[in-house]
Amino acid sequence: MSLDLGGLSAPVGNVDELVAYIRGAERPAARWLIGVEHEKLGVRGPELEAVPYHGPQGIRELLDAIARSAGGAQHTHRENGQPVALLSKDASVTLEPGGQLELSGAPWRTFADIRREIEEHLAEVRRDSKGIAWLAAGYRPFGSRDQVPWMPKGRYAAMKSSLGPRGRLALDMMLMTATVQANLDWSDEQDLASKVRAATAVSPVVTAMFANSPLIAGRDSGWLDFRYQVWRETDDARCGLLEQMLEKDWGYRRYVEWALDVPMLFVRSGTEYRDARQQTFRHWLTTGRLAGGEKEQPTLSHWVDHLSTLFPEVRVKRVLELRGADMVPPPLLYAMPALWVGLLYDASARQAAAELTARWSFSELVRFQGEVARHALRAKGPGGVTALELARDLVGIARKGLAAWRQLSGADESAHLDPLSDILDSGRTLAERALDAYKASGGDPTSVLRLWQIA
């Protein structure tokens, strides 16, 4: 999401200030929190088609209904008079380009709070959705991209024209996909570097466990995690895994220097989005002029916007974002952030996780991504090791990490990994179970609702 960011209007004069913005997010381990964001795919009618923004039982009507039910607890954010988000103190409900409904949850210390927040949100959506079913799947399973209505947000109109031509499936990413991500904290630059290194090393293994996007336009796509493949064909300049994150000298400045050279998608002034004309933030910062020749100094708000348009699987903003999983229903939904907490909030777990693929070259890791997109847990890496074997090791590491986290947080979160153990014991992902149900029904769209409908 990208809303108006107060307090960030100060002009930026040099790279050091951009580095300082990231460094300013440091917090001691005693204050580390956990955030979860998830997106849902809205469908309606017997063919489970996409839901438009306007009209009866549309997305706007739903946002208005949720705002009324909240009784003033959620502030409606509008663009050009149209409601496009609901904001509360620390959380938000926003729209993705194709009407995916996203809850960006507040940061919490325990999963009891995370679960309560998500369950209350889903109950709210369930109550106020008239004729809309919300699916926990990684890719819209029915209908084509051209049949999905765009939401009326200036950001998405700008991205449609600037990002759309950069990859064969860039528009699919915007309109058709849904994910769940975990947001974590770090204490200092070295701590962040070790978390980033471990997360990059095992991100494809995590993706394999949560594979849940096997259908395209009502047909078996041949991919168990087509959402993952969509991201692989969106924009190589800003997506995927970053090799630099595996290197020993990675730190704040390395990430900032990379971000400076990725072309901007737009330049925002309030709710106006101007074409950046593929200008880099570095060029703008250096010259003090936009691509069209206008004299203007970038601000921290522009930098924050730019960071939000970079989509590596492991992303650094003011939190560390782990972005590699398909959307899945509860309780598997809670397993994803619990896995990352177990892996990254304990130094020994981080080291053990990173060692699982430490002998792979970066090109081998990237090839493994493609295998995961196609085969999920049956994907094979160097030497024939399977994602399933690596995943079993990884969950064991995470359980030990969660035991260490319990000593710091006071909460035993290990039970949240149990749904993953069920998948790993059977070796069958949610994608494969959905395919079985769909084929057994003779291709009845409603057959997948039992697995995927959450509101």
C-alpha positions as CSV (number, residue, x, y, z in Angstrom):
1,M,0.0,0.0,0.0
2,S,1.0,3.6,-0.4
3,L,-0.9,6.3,1.3
4,D,-0.1,9.9,2.2
5,L,3.0,9.8,4.5
6,G,3.0,12.7,6.9
7,G,6.3,13.8,8.4
8,L,8.4,12.8,5.4
9,S,8.3,16.0,3.5
10,A,11.9,17.0,4.2
11,P,14.0,17.2,1.1
12,V,16.8,14.6,0.7
13,G,20.2,15.8,-0.1
14,N,22.5,12.8,-0.2
15,V,22.7,9.0,0.1
16,D,23.7,9.1,3.7
17,E,20.2,10.4,4.6
18,L,18.6,7.5,2.7
19,V,20.8,5.0,4.7
20,A,19.9,6.8,7.9
21,Y,16.2,6.3,7.2
22,I,16.7,2.5,7.2
23,R,19.1,2.6,10.1
24,G,16.5,4.5,12.1
25,A,14.3,1.4,12.3
26,E,16.7,-0.5,14.6
27,R,15.2,-1.7,17.8
28,P,16.5,-3.9,20.6
29,A,15.5,-7.6,20.7
30,A,13.4,-7.0,23.8
31,R,11.1,-4.8,21.7
32,W,11.0,-6.9,18.5
33,L,7.5,-7.3,17.1
34,I,5.8,-9.4,14.4
35,G,3.6,-8.1,11.7
36,V,1.5,-10.1,9.2
37,E,-0.1,-8.9,5.9
38,H,-2.4,-11.0,3.8
39,E,-4.5,-10.5,0.6
40,K,-7.7,-12.2,-0.3
41,L,-9.3,-12.8,-3.8
42,G,-12.9,-11.7,-4.1
43,V,-15.2,-13.7,-6.3
44,R,-18.9,-13.9,-6.9
45,G,-21.5,-15.7,-9.0
46,P,-21.6,-19.4,-10.0
47,E,-18.4,-19.0,-12.1
48,L,-16.6,-17.2,-9.3
49,E,-15.7,-14.1,-11.4
50,A,-13.8,-11.1,-10.2
51,V,-15.7,-8.4,-8.2
52,P,-16.0,-4.9,-9.7
53,Y,-15.4,-1.7,-7.6
54,H,-18.7,0.0,-8.5
55,G,-22.2,-1.3,-8.5
56,P,-24.4,-3.4,-6.2
57,Q,-22.4,-5.9,-4.1
58,G,-19.2,-4.3,-5.3
59,I,-15.9,-3.5,-3.6
60,R,-16.9,0.1,-2.8
61,E,-20.1,-1.0,-1.2
62,L,-18.1,-3.4,1.0
63,L,-15.7,-0.8,2.2
64,D,-18.6,1.5,3.1
65,A,-20.2,-1.3,5.0
66,I,-17.1,-2.2,7.0
67,A,-16.6,1.5,7.8
68,R,-20.1,1.7,9.2
69,S,-19.7,-1.5,11.2
70,A,-16.5,-0.2,12.7
71,G,-18.5,2.8,14.2
72,G,-15.7,5.3,13.6
73,A,-12.9,3.0,14.7
74,Q,-11.6,3.0,11.1
75,H,-11.0,6.1,9.0
76,T,-11.9,5.9,5.4
77,H,-9.1,7.0,3.0
78,R,-10.3,8.4,-0.3
79,E,-8.9,9.3,-3.7
80,N,-11.0,11.6,-5.9
81,G,-13.9,11.0,-3.6
82,Q,-13.7,7.2,-3.8
83,P,-13.0,5.1,-0.7
84,V,-9.8,3.0,-1.3
85,A,-8.7,2.1,2.2
86,L,-9.7,1.9,5.8
87,L,-7.2,3.0,8.4
88,S,-7.1,2.4,12.2
89,K,-4.3,3.2,14.6
90,D,-1.8,0.6,13.6
91,A,-3.5,-1.4,10.9
92,S,-5.1,-0.9,7.5
93,V,-7.5,-2.5,5.1
94,T,-6.5,-1.6,1.5
95,L,-7.1,-2.6,-2.1
96,E,-4.7,-4.2,-4.5
97,P,-5.1,-3.5,-8.2
98,G,-7.5,-6.3,-9.0
99,G,-9.7,-5.8,-5.9
100,Q,-7.7,-8.1,-3.6
101,L,-8.5,-7.1,-0.1
102,E,-5.4,-6.7,2.1
103,L,-5.2,-6.5,5.9
104,S,-1.9,-4.9,6.9
105,G,-2.0,-5.9,10.6
106,A,-0.6,-4.0,13.5
107,P,2.8,-5.2,14.9
108,W,2.3,-7.6,17.8
109,R,4.5,-9.5,20.3
110,T,2.5,-12.7,20.3
111,F,0.5,-14.8,17.9
112,A,-2.5,-14.7,20.1
113,D,-2.8,-11.1,19.2
114,I,-2.1,-11.7,15.5
115,R,-4.7,-14.5,15.4
116,R,-7.3,-12.4,17.2
117,E,-6.8,-9.4,14.8
118,I,-7.1,-11.6,11.7
119,E,-10.1,-13.5,13.0
120,E,-11.9,-10.3,13.9
121,H,-11.1,-8.9,10.4
122,L,-12.3,-12.0,8.7
123,A,-15.5,-12.0,10.7
124,E,-16.1,-8.4,9.8
125,V,-15.5,-9.1,6.1
126,R,-17.7,-12.1,6.2
127,R,-20.5,-10.1,7.8
128,D,-20.4,-7.2,5.4
129,S,-19.7,-9.0,2.1
130,K,-23.0,-9.4,0.3
131,G,-22.7,-12.1,-2.4
132,I,-18.8,-12.0,-2.3
133,A,-16.7,-15.0,-1.3
134,W,-13.1,-14.4,-0.3
135,L,-10.5,-17.0,-1.3
136,A,-7.2,-17.8,0.3
137,A,-5.3,-18.8,-2.8
138,G,-2.1,-17.5,-4.5
139,Y,-3.6,-16.8,-8.0
140,R,-7.1,-16.0,-9.2
141,P,-8.3,-19.5,-10.3
142,F,-11.1,-18.5,-12.7
143,G,-11.4,-15.9,-15.4
144,S,-8.7,-14.1,-17.4
145,R,-6.7,-11.1,-16.5
146,D,-8.6,-9.0,-19.0
147,Q,-11.8,-9.7,-17.1
148,V,-10.6,-8.3,-13.8
149,P,-11.7,-4.7,-13.1
150,W,-9.0,-2.2,-12.0
151,M,-9.4,-0.4,-8.7
152,P,-9.6,3.4,-8.9
153,K,-6.2,4.2,-7.4
154,G,-3.8,6.6,-9.0
155,R,-0.9,4.4,-8.0
156,Y,-2.2,1.5,-9.9
157,A,-3.0,3.5,-13.0
158,A,0.6,4.7,-13.0
159,M,2.0,1.2,-12.4
160,K,-0.1,-0.3,-15.2
161,S,1.6,2.0,-17.7
162,S,5.1,1.9,-16.2
163,L,5.5,-1.6,-14.8
164,G,3.1,-3.4,-17.2
165,P,5.4,-3.4,-20.2
166,R,8.4,-4.6,-18.2
167,G,7.4,-8.2,-17.9
168,R,5.2,-10.7,-19.6
169,L,3.2,-11.4,-16.4
170,A,3.6,-8.0,-14.7
171,L,-0.1,-7.2,-15.0
172,D,-1.0,-10.7,-13.8
173,M,1.0,-9.9,-10.7
174,M,-1.0,-6.8,-10.1
175,L,-4.5,-8.2,-10.9
176,M,-4.4,-11.9,-10.2
177,T,-2.1,-12.7,-7.3
178,A,-2.4,-12.8,-3.5
179,T,0.1,-13.4,-0.8
180,V,0.8,-13.6,2.9
181,Q,3.9,-11.9,4.3
182,A,5.7,-11.6,7.6
183,N,7.3,-8.4,8.8
184,L,10.1,-8.6,11.4
185,D,12.5,-6.3,13.2
186,W,16.2,-6.1,13.6
187,S,18.6,-4.6,16.2
188,D,21.5,-3.3,14.1
189,E,23.1,-3.6,10.7
190,Q,24.9,-6.9,11.5
191,D,21.7,-8.4,12.8
192,L,19.7,-7.4,9.7
193,A,22.5,-8.7,7.4
194,S,22.4,-12.2,9.1
195,K,18.6,-12.3,8.8
196,V,18.6,-11.2,5.2
197,R,21.3,-13.8,4.3
198,A,19.4,-16.6,5.9
199,A,16.0,-15.6,4.5
200,T,17.4,-15.3,1.0
201,A,19.1,-18.7,1.3
202,V,15.8,-20.6,2.1
203,S,13.1,-18.4,0.7
204,P,12.3,-20.9,-2.2
205,V,12.0,-23.7,0.3
206,V,9.4,-21.7,2.3
207,T,7.6,-20.9,-1.0
208,A,7.4,-24.7,-1.7
209,M,5.7,-25.4,1.6
210,F,2.9,-22.8,0.9
211,A,2.3,-23.6,-2.8
212,N,-1.4,-22.8,-3.4
213,S,-1.9,-21.5,-7.0
214,P,-2.4,-24.5,-9.4
215,L,-5.3,-23.2,-11.5
216,I,-5.4,-20.7,-14.4
217,A,-8.8,-19.9,-16.0
218,G,-10.3,-23.0,-14.4
219,R,-7.6,-25.3,-15.8
220,D,-4.7,-27.2,-14.3
221,S,-1.9,-24.8,-15.0
222,G,0.9,-27.3,-14.8
223,W,2.4,-25.2,-12.0
224,L,1.7,-25.8,-8.3
225,D,2.8,-22.3,-7.5
226,F,2.0,-20.2,-10.5
227,R,2.0,-17.0,-8.4
228,Y,5.8,-17.7,-7.9
229,Q,6.3,-17.9,-11.7
230,V,4.3,-14.7,-12.2
231,W,6.8,-12.9,-10.0
232,R,9.7,-14.4,-12.0
233,E,8.2,-12.8,-15.1
234,T,7.3,-9.4,-13.8
235,D,10.5,-7.3,-13.8
236,D,14.0,-8.7,-13.2
237,A,15.3,-5.2,-12.2
238,R,13.1,-5.1,-9.0
239,C,11.9,-8.7,-8.3
240,G,13.2,-12.0,-7.1
241,L,16.2,-12.9,-5.0
242,L,19.1,-10.5,-4.6
243,E,22.6,-12.1,-4.9
244,Q,24.1,-9.2,-2.9
245,M,22.1,-10.3,0.1
246,L,24.1,-13.5,0.4
247,E,27.4,-11.7,0.4
248,K,29.4,-11.0,3.6
249,D,29.7,-7.3,3.1
250,W,25.9,-6.7,2.6
251,G,24.5,-3.9,4.7
252,Y,22.3,-0.8,4.7
253,R,24.3,1.0,2.1
254,R,24.5,-1.9,-0.3
255,Y,20.7,-2.1,-0.4
256,V,20.3,1.6,-0.8
257,E,22.8,1.7,-3.6
258,W,20.8,-1.1,-5.4
259,A,17.5,0.7,-4.9
260,L,18.9,4.0,-6.2
261,D,19.6,2.4,-9.6
262,V,16.2,0.6,-10.1
263,P,14.0,2.8,-12.4
264,M,11.2,4.6,-10.6
265,L,7.7,3.7,-11.6
266,F,6.2,7.1,-10.8
267,V,6.7,10.3,-8.9
268,R,3.8,11.2,-6.5
269,S,2.6,14.6,-5.3
270,G,-0.4,14.1,-3.0
271,T,-2.7,11.9,-5.1
272,E,-1.2,12.9,-8.4
273,Y,1.1,10.3,-10.0
274,R,3.5,11.5,-12.7
275,D,5.3,9.3,-15.2
276,A,8.9,8.8,-14.0
277,R,10.1,8.0,-17.5
278,Q,12.3,5.3,-16.2
279,Q,14.5,7.8,-14.3
280,T,16.4,6.4,-11.4
281,F,16.2,7.9,-7.9
282,R,20.0,8.3,-8.1
283,H,19.7,10.5,-11.2
284,W,17.0,12.6,-9.6
285,L,19.0,12.9,-6.3
286,T,22.1,13.9,-8.2
287,T,20.6,16.4,-10.6
288,G,17.7,17.8,-8.6
289,R,15.6,17.5,-11.8
290,L,13.0,15.1,-12.9
291,A,13.2,13.3,-16.2
292,G,11.0,16.0,-17.9
293,G,13.5,18.7,-16.8
294,E,11.4,20.1,-13.9
295,K,13.6,21.4,-11.1
296,E,12.5,19.6,-7.9
297,Q,14.3,18.0,-5.0
298,P,13.2,14.5,-3.9
299,T,11.9,14.1,-0.4
300,L,11.9,11.2,2.1
301,S,8.2,10.6,1.1
302,H,9.4,10.0,-2.5
303,W,12.0,7.6,-1.3
304,V,9.4,5.6,0.8
305,D,7.2,5.4,-2.4
306,H,10.2,4.1,-4.4
307,L,11.0,1.5,-1.8
308,S,7.4,0.3,-1.9
309,T,7.7,-0.3,-5.7
310,L,10.7,-2.7,-5.3
311,F,9.6,-6.3,-5.0
312,P,12.4,-8.6,-3.9
313,E,11.3,-11.7,-2.0
314,V,13.3,-10.4,1.0
315,R,12.5,-6.6,1.2
316,V,13.9,-4.0,3.5
317,K,11.9,-0.9,4.4
318,R,11.3,0.1,8.0
319,V,10.7,-3.6,8.7
320,L,12.2,-6.7,7.1
321,E,9.5,-8.2,4.8
322,L,9.4,-11.9,3.9
323,R,7.2,-12.0,0.8
324,G,7.6,-15.4,-0.8
325,A,4.4,-17.3,0.1
326,D,1.0,-17.9,-1.6
327,M,-2.0,-16.8,0.4
328,V,-3.3,-19.8,2.4
329,P,-6.2,-20.3,4.8
330,P,-5.9,-20.4,8.6
331,P,-4.4,-22.2,10.4
332,L,-1.7,-22.5,7.7
333,L,-1.8,-18.7,7.5
334,Y,-0.3,-18.4,11.0
335,A,2.3,-21.0,10.2
336,M,4.0,-18.8,7.7
337,P,5.0,-15.9,10.1
338,A,5.7,-18.5,12.9
339,L,8.2,-20.2,10.6
340,W,10.0,-17.0,9.9
341,V,10.1,-16.0,13.6
342,G,11.6,-19.3,14.4
343,L,14.2,-19.0,11.7
344,L,15.2,-15.4,12.1
345,Y,14.6,-14.3,15.7
346,D,17.3,-16.7,16.9
347,A,21.0,-16.4,15.8
348,S,21.6,-20.2,15.9
349,A,18.5,-20.9,13.8
350,R,19.6,-18.3,11.3
351,Q,23.0,-19.9,10.9
352,A,21.6,-23.4,10.5
353,A,19.0,-22.2,8.0
354,A,21.6,-20.4,5.9
355,E,23.8,-23.5,5.8
356,L,21.1,-25.6,4.1
357,T,21.9,-24.0,0.7
358,A,25.3,-22.4,1.6
359,R,27.2,-24.5,-1.0
360,W,24.8,-23.7,-3.8
361,S,25.8,-21.0,-6.4
362,F,23.4,-18.2,-6.8
363,S,22.5,-19.4,-10.3
364,E,21.6,-22.8,-8.7
365,L,19.3,-21.1,-6.2
366,V,17.6,-19.2,-9.0
367,R,17.1,-22.4,-11.0
368,F,15.7,-24.0,-7.9
369,Q,13.1,-21.2,-7.8
370,G,11.8,-22.3,-11.2
371,E,11.6,-25.9,-10.0
372,V,9.6,-24.8,-7.0
373,A,7.2,-22.8,-9.1
374,R,6.5,-25.9,-11.1
375,H,6.8,-28.8,-8.6
376,A,6.7,-27.3,-5.1
377,L,8.0,-29.8,-2.6
378,R,9.0,-32.2,-5.4
379,A,11.4,-29.6,-6.7
380,K,15.0,-30.8,-6.9
381,G,18.1,-28.7,-6.2
382,P,21.8,-29.5,-6.7
383,G,22.7,-33.1,-6.1
384,G,19.1,-34.1,-6.3
385,V,18.1,-32.9,-2.8
386,T,14.3,-32.1,-2.8
387,A,12.5,-29.2,-1.4
388,L,10.6,-31.6,0.8
389,E,13.8,-32.8,2.4
390,L,15.0,-29.2,2.9
391,A,11.6,-28.2,4.3
392,R,11.7,-30.9,6.9
393,D,15.1,-29.7,8.0
394,L,13.9,-26.1,8.0
395,V,10.8,-26.7,10.2
396,G,13.0,-28.6,12.7
397,I,15.3,-25.6,12.8
398,A,12.4,-23.3,13.2
399,R,11.0,-25.3,16.2
400,K,14.3,-24.9,18.0
401,G,14.3,-21.2,17.1
402,L,10.8,-20.7,18.5
403,A,12.0,-22.4,21.8
404,A,14.6,-19.7,22.0
405,W,12.1,-17.0,21.1
406,R,9.9,-18.3,24.0
407,Q,12.7,-17.4,26.4
408,L,12.6,-13.8,25.2
409,S,8.9,-13.3,24.5
410,G,7.4,-15.5,27.1
411,A,5.0,-17.1,24.6
412,D,5.2,-20.7,23.2
413,E,4.4,-20.4,19.5
414,S,5.6,-23.8,18.4
415,A,2.0,-25.2,17.8
416,H,1.7,-22.8,14.9
417,L,4.1,-25.0,13.0
418,D,1.9,-28.1,13.3
419,P,0.0,-27.4,10.0
420,L,3.3,-27.5,8.2
421,S,4.2,-30.8,9.8
422,D,0.9,-32.2,8.4
423,I,1.9,-31.1,4.8
424,L,5.5,-32.4,5.2
425,D,4.3,-35.8,6.6
426,S,2.1,-36.3,3.6
427,G,4.4,-34.5,1.1
428,R,1.3,-32.9,-0.5
429,T,0.8,-29.2,-0.6
430,L,-2.5,-27.3,-0.5
431,A,-2.2,-26.8,-4.3
432,E,-2.2,-30.6,-4.9
433,R,-5.2,-31.1,-2.6
434,A,-7.1,-28.3,-4.4
435,L,-6.3,-29.9,-7.8
436,D,-7.5,-33.3,-6.5
437,A,-10.8,-31.8,-5.3
438,Y,-11.3,-29.8,-8.5
439,K,-10.7,-32.8,-10.8
440,A,-12.8,-35.1,-8.7
441,S,-15.8,-32.7,-9.1
442,G,-15.4,-32.6,-12.9
443,G,-14.2,-29.0,-12.8
444,D,-17.0,-27.6,-10.6
445,P,-15.8,-24.1,-9.5
446,T,-17.5,-24.5,-6.1
447,S,-15.4,-27.5,-5.3
448,V,-12.4,-25.4,-4.3
449,L,-14.5,-23.2,-1.9
450,R,-14.2,-25.8,0.8
451,L,-10.5,-25.4,0.8
452,W,-10.0,-21.8,-0.1
453,Q,-13.0,-19.7,1.2
454,I,-12.2,-17.8,4.4
455,A,-14.9,-15.1,4.3
